[in-house]
């Protein structure tokens, strides 16, 4: 169930939204999208079978999506690291 939900969400996001905030250049300079993270979070929450687990997964996914869209560099921006008290 989780794999099917993940695939459906990923394909849906790719079809519906081509927002530039959800794309990045990878190490080879090719443009890649960042839809896999939210898709995995939603698919995992759907397949968890537990409300507390689903809530935790969705909260983590929301934080990751926020950082993808609003972060400045890297997987976790310096601003996010500073908020956690572990600036790089």
C-alpha positions as CSV (number, residue, x, y, z in Angstrom):
1,X,0.0,0.0,0.0
2,X,2.7,2.5,0.9
3,X,4.7,1.9,-2.3
4,X,1.6,2.4,-4.4
5,X,0.6,5.6,-2.6
6,X,4.2,6.9,-2.9
7,X,4.2,6.3,-6.6
8,X,0.8,7.8,-7.2
9,X,1.7,11.0,-5.2
10,X,5.0,11.3,-7.0
11,X,3.5,11.0,-10.4
12,X,0.7,13.4,-9.4
13,X,3.1,16.0,-8.2
14,X,5.2,15.8,-11.3
15,X,2.1,16.2,-13.5
16,X,0.5,19.0,-11.6
17,X,3.4,21.3,-10.6
18,X,6.5,22.4,-12.5
19,X,7.3,25.1,-9.9
20,X,10.9,26.2,-10.2
21,X,11.3,26.1,-6.3
22,X,11.0,22.3,-6.5
23,X,13.9,21.8,-9.0
24,X,17.7,21.9,-8.4
25,X,20.8,21.1,-10.4
26,X,22.5,17.9,-9.3
27,X,26.2,17.3,-9.1
28,X,26.4,16.6,-12.8
29,X,24.5,19.8,-13.6
30,X,21.3,18.1,-14.6
31,X,18.0,19.5,-13.5
32,X,16.2,17.2,-11.0
33,X,12.9,17.6,-9.1
34,X,12.4,17.4,-5.3
35,X,9.0,15.7,-5.3
36,X,10.3,12.3,-4.1
37,X,10.6,13.5,-0.5
38,X,7.0,14.6,0.0
39,X,5.8,11.5,-2.0
40,X,7.7,9.2,0.3
41,X,6.4,11.0,3.4
42,X,2.8,10.8,2.3
43,X,3.1,7.2,1.1
44,X,4.7,6.1,4.4
45,X,2.1,7.9,6.4
46,X,-0.7,6.2,4.4
47,X,0.8,2.8,4.9
48,X,1.8,3.2,8.6
49,X,-1.5,2.0,10.0
50,X,-0.9,4.1,13.1
51,X,-2.1,7.7,13.7
52,X,0.9,8.7,15.9
53,X,3.4,7.2,13.3
54,X,1.6,8.9,10.4
55,X,1.6,12.2,12.3
56,X,5.4,12.0,13.0
57,X,6.1,11.0,9.4
58,X,4.0,13.9,8.0
59,X,5.7,16.4,10.4
60,X,9.1,15.3,9.3
61,X,8.1,15.4,5.7
62,X,6.7,18.9,6.1
63,X,10.0,20.1,7.7
64,X,11.9,18.6,4.8
65,X,9.6,20.1,2.2
66,X,9.9,23.5,3.9
67,X,13.7,23.3,3.8
68,X,13.7,22.2,0.2
69,X,11.6,25.2,-0.8
70,X,12.9,27.9,1.6
71,X,16.4,26.6,2.4
72,X,19.4,28.3,0.8
73,X,22.0,25.7,0.3
74,X,22.6,22.0,0.8
75,X,20.2,19.5,2.1
76,X,19.7,21.5,5.3
77,X,20.4,25.2,5.1
78,X,22.7,27.0,7.5
79,X,19.6,28.9,8.8
80,X,18.0,25.5,9.8
81,X,21.2,24.3,11.4
82,X,21.5,27.5,13.5
83,X,18.0,27.0,14.7
84,X,18.9,23.5,15.9
85,X,22.0,25.0,17.7
86,X,24.5,23.0,15.5
87,X,25.7,25.5,13.0
88,X,28.2,24.1,10.5
